[in-house]
Amino acid sequence: VAVPDAKKGERLILVTANDKATRADFAAHAKAHGATELTIPAEVLVLPAVPLLGSGKPDFVTTTRIVRERLGLEAVKAA
């Protein structure tokens, strides 16, 4: 998910249920496959389970709310 960042505008956060996931491993893999630094998340947040919609797709609204709460950012306003 993307959250606001005072210096860069926004910051990418990788949310996963894999407790072995690290930013360093992700960055190494991404760079080895041609990804730019902009596509590499600033940090990895491990949750017991990534929130899903009834369709099985990721629930980005709930995930973003959880990330913002964990990072101490103001909550996402409901649309």
Protein Blocks (a to p, Z undefined) as FASTA:
>chain_A
ZZddfknopacddddfbfkbcfklmmmmmmmnopafklpcfbdcddfbdcddfkopacfk
lmmmmmmmmnopacdddZZ
